[in-house]
Amino acid sequence: MDIDVKSWLFDVLNAINEIDSFFVDIPLELVYFQNDIKTRRAVERNIEIIGEAVNRIVQKDSNIIISNSRKIIDTRNRIIHGYDTVSDEIIWSIFITHLPILKIEVEKYLGE
């Protein structure tokens, strides 16, 4: 595997792990997320990092298949360019539903 791709995969994994770490001491409930501006912004920033890394990965190596890669990249762009259209519910859904799947995929590639 290309060293850049491997580095970007680690960036994705580190961003997911960082997001997970924000919820060690608080319940995994939307209301807690909505009431903590610092956590919301930190999660959004890490999703931006994930989106940028995924974009670089898919451009560099077409053999790396990441589920919903286009949606991940589009979400990154929406957070950056259309920040006023991003809802807490969308970010929460990504965290709860999609990041666990992405984490498994990335760990698989890094384990090869």
C-alpha positions in Angstrom: 0.0 0.0 0.0 1.2 3.5 -0.9 2.7 5.3 2.1 0.4 8.4 1.5 -2.7 6.2 1.4 -1.7 4.5 4.6 -1.1 7.8 6.3 -4.5 9.1 5.2 -6.1 5.9 6.5 -4.4 6.5 9.9 -5.8 10.1 9.8 -9.3 8.7 9.3 -8.9 6.2 12.1 -7.4 8.8 14.4 -10.3 11.2 13.7 -12.9 8.5 14.4 -11.1 7.5 17.7 -11.0 11.2 18.7 -14.7 11.6 18.1 -15.3 8.4 20.1 -13.2 9.8 23.0 -15.6 12.8 23.3 -18.3 10.5 24.5 -16.5 8.6 27.2 -18.0 10.7 30.0 -21.4 11.7 28.5 -24.3 9.5 27.4 -24.6 8.7 23.7 -27.8 10.8 23.3 -28.4 13.6 20.8 -29.5 16.0 23.5 -26.1 16.0 25.2 -24.4 16.5 21.9 -26.7 19.4 21.0 -26.0 21.1 24.3 -22.2 21.0 24.0 -21.0 23.4 21.4 -17.3 22.5 21.8 -18.1 18.8 21.2 -20.3 19.6 18.2 -17.5 21.7 16.6 -14.8 19.1 17.4 -16.9 16.4 15.8 -17.5 18.5 12.7 -13.8 19.3 12.4 -13.0 15.6 12.6 -15.6 14.8 10.0 -13.9 17.4 7.8 -10.6 15.7 8.3 -12.2 12.3 7.5 -13.7 13.7 4.3 -10.5 15.2 3.1 -8.5 12.1 3.8 -11.1 9.9 2.1 -11.0 12.2 -0.9 -7.3 11.9 -1.2 -7.4 8.1 -0.8 -10.0 7.5 -3.5 -8.1 9.8 -5.9 -4.8 8.1 -5.3 -5.8 4.4 -5.2 -8.9 3.1 -6.9 -8.3 -0.3 -5.2 -9.3 1.1 -1.8 -13.0 0.8 -1.6 -14.7 2.9 1.1 -18.5 2.6 1.6 -20.2 5.9 0.9 -17.0 7.6 0.0 -18.8 10.1 -2.1 -21.2 11.0 0.7 -18.3 11.3 3.1 -16.6 13.8 0.8 -19.8 15.6 0.1 -20.4 16.0 3.9 -17.0 17.5 4.3 -17.7 20.0 1.6 -21.1 20.8 3.1 -19.6 21.4 6.5 -17.0 23.7 5.1 -18.9 25.5 2.4 -22.5 25.2 3.5 -22.0 25.2 7.3 -25.3 26.9 7.8 -27.2 24.0 6.3 -25.6 21.3 8.5 -27.9 20.1 11.3 -27.0 18.5 14.5 -29.1 15.6 13.6 -27.1 15.0 10.4 -23.8 15.0 12.2 -25.2 12.8 15.0 -26.5 10.3 12.4 -23.1 10.2 10.8 -21.4 9.6 14.1 -23.8 6.9 15.3 -24.6 5.1 12.0 -21.7 5.6 9.5 -18.5 6.1 11.5 -18.6 2.6 13.1 -18.7 1.0 9.6 -16.0 3.3 8.3 -13.8 2.4 11.2 -14.1 -1.3 10.5 -13.2 -0.8 6.8 -10.2 1.4 7.7 -8.9 -1.0 10.3 -9.2 -3.8 7.7 -7.0 -1.9 5.2 -4.5 -1.0 7.9 -4.3 -4.6 9.1 -3.4 -5.9 5.6 
